[in-house]
Amino acid sequence: MSKISSPEALSALIRSRRSIYPAMYTDEPIDEAIIKEMLENANWAPNHKKTEPWRFKVYRGAARQRLADWLSSTYKNKVSAEDFSEKKFKKLSTNSIKSDTVIAIIMQRHPDNLLPEWEEIAAMSMAVQNLWLTATAYGLGGYWGSPALLAAAGDFMNLKEGERCYGIFFLAHYQAHERVGQRKDINDKVEWISE
């Protein structure tokens, strides 16, 4: 049985993970080997009955522009004139371009509905956590965005039957001040039961 060399280092890594937004990103390229390691670590997420429901589509280079164009045009076409936000449209138009890499987060539902859907979503989310922690370990900034319009991404992303996109993970090197995390006291969220 393997044992992590430093539980303190693991705790520090988990507690230092932050959402780092595209406005903070730099143009420094990310080595493809790091992205492959992130994806491999995502692949080791726990899941019930080994369904491995996580799927990823990795957008780099010119593909980022195609993704940005699809996101912004889909938003513009789907939202009413009253609900249209120029700020949101601009973010959808530029966030993918500001990122070195954008990873679409997809869940593949088991064809026999072997498990409740929530279990498959939970497994996919744990895969993203592994991916995100690996990015943090390499000093990379990441952000999981989930615009509602991704429900219409099937054709654009060439999703297979049973696949659904649950967000996009923006990834890049970044330059920003250290962001301090905050959590409420764990003791307010735990009940110890011994008898």
Protein Blocks (a to p, Z undefined) as FASTA:
>chain_A
ZZdfblklmmmmmmmpccddfklpcfbdcdfklmmmmmmmmmmpccehhlopaccdddeh
jllmmmmmmmmmmmmmmpcfklpcfklmmmmmmmmmmpmbdcdddddddfklmaafklmm
mmmmmmmmmmmmmmmmnopacdddddfklmmmmmmnopaehiacfbdcdddddddddddd
ddddfklmcccdfZZ
